Amino acid sequence: MKTIKKIIHTLKQLKSLHKYSRDILHGTIQFTVVLYLFAGVIYLISPYTNNYLLSVRYYQGALEIAPVVFAGGVVSALLCDLILRKTKPKQKPGDDKDKKD
C-alpha cells in the first residue's frame, strides 16, 4: 500500500516539471512502447522468416535497448528541467509588476 502511495505522489510531482521536460518524457515513453511492440511482433513472426536467428537477435536487441532508452529519456528530461528552471523567463512587455514607480 505504501508503494502505491509513493507512486501516486511521484506522478503528481511530474505535473510540476517544465513543459519541455514533460514533452521529452512523453516522447521517451512513446519510443519505449514502440520498441516493446517491435520486439513482440518480431517474436511472433520469427518462426516464419527466412533467417530465424537474425529475427531472434532483433527481438533481443529491442528488449535490451528499450529500458536504456527510457532511462536516458528520464535523465535528459530531469536535466532539461533543472537547466530551464535556473534561467528566469523573459518578461512580457506589459509586465511592470517588479518595477517601482
Secondary structure, 3 states (H helix, E strand, C coil): CHHHHHHHHHHHHHHHCCHHHHHHHHHHHHHHHHHHHHHHHHHHHHHHCCCHHHHHHHHHHHHHHHHHHHHHHHHHHHHHHHHHHHCCCCCCCCCCCCCCC
